[in-house]
């Protein structure tokens, strides 16, 4: 499984928010500078995170972004799915994508792929932002 740079940058940015969750919001230009991420790219990432209600925007002079929940309530899986989409790790074990499997997901690998996907998702779900 390979995640995009968008996911890597998103995880870095929310980890920074998690480290600073008690001090208030952080501006995107500050996050971009600290994490060496393009501001334009970060804006697109935060649009996805905001839509998924992982972050919230605060307006005003001291505005910026902060986590919408405490860091121990947000998992790496939440962030990854917000950025990458809620896709299955393997195309042939997702209900909406079974059309791609010429075996109708009745092949010998389907059970293994489902177990592997469940393990990956379980591990990512166990990693909370306060652990990053």
N, C-alpha and C positions, 0 to 999 in steps of 0.2 A: 504494500500500500504506500502510495506517495502522496503527500499533501503539498499543496501549492505554497508559494512564498506568501501569499495572502494569509493563509492560515498561520504560518510561522510568525509573521508580523503581527497578526491579530492576537495570538497568544502572548507575544512579548508585550504588546500594548496593554492588554487586560491584566497581565502580571504586574505591570507598573501601577495600574490603578489599584490592584489588590494591595500592593505594598503601601500605598498612600491612602487607603480607604478611610482612615480615621482623621486625616487632615483636610479632606474636602475634595473638590473637583480639580482636574488638571486640564489645561487647554490642549487642543490638538497640536498647535505649534510646539508646545513644550514637549509633548510625548514624541513628536516627530524628531525633535532635536536630540532628546535623551536616547532614543532608540535608533537614531540614524535611518529613519524611514521617510520617504517622500511624503510631504503633507497631502498632496493630491491623492496618493494611493491610500493613505491613512483615512482620508475623508470617506472614500468608498468602503473601506473596511468597517468604519464606525457606522455608516448607514446600515449595513447588514446587522451589526451588533445592536443597534438601536431598534431596528425593526423586530429583532428577536427578543427585545426587552432584557438584554444582558447589561446594557449601559443606558444611562439616561443623561440628557443634556440639561445643563443649568444655564439660564440666561443671565445677563447682567454683567457688571464689572468683574465680579469674581466667578463668572461662569466658566463652563468647561464641561467635562464629562466625568461621571463617576459610575461605579457599579450600581445596578438597580437593586441588588441584594447583597448581603454579607458574602465575602469571598468563600466561606466554607459551604455556601449553598449553591455555588456555580461550579460546574465541572468543566474539565477540558473538552468533554464530549459536547456540552452545550455550546461552547465557543466554536468548535470545529463544525458542528452542524449548522450553526448560524452563518458561518462564512462559506462553507463548501456546499451547503444544502443537506437535506436529510436523506441523502442517497445511501443505498446499501453498499457495503464494502465490495460485494461481488454481484455483478449484474444478474446472474441467474437465480439468486435467492431472494430477490425483491419482487413482491407481487406485481408491481406496476411494470417491471422489466422482464417478466418471464417470457415475453415474446422473442427475446434474443436467444433463448436456450433451445437448441434443436432437439433436446431430449425431454422437453416439458418439465424440467427440474426433477426428473426421476432417475438421473444418472447416479452412478456410485459415488460421485464426489459431493453431491448436494448436502448430505448429512454432515460431512466433514466441513464444508464451507459454512454451513449454518453455525456449527459449533465454534469455528474459528472466528466468524463475525461476532457471535455473542461474547466470546472471550475478549476480543479487541474492544468492543463497545463497553463491556463491563469494566475493563481496566481503565479506559478513558473516563468513564463515569465516576470511578473511584478517585481520580485525581482532581482535587478541588483547587480553586485558585489560591487559596491560602497555603497550598503545598508547593506552588511554583516559585 
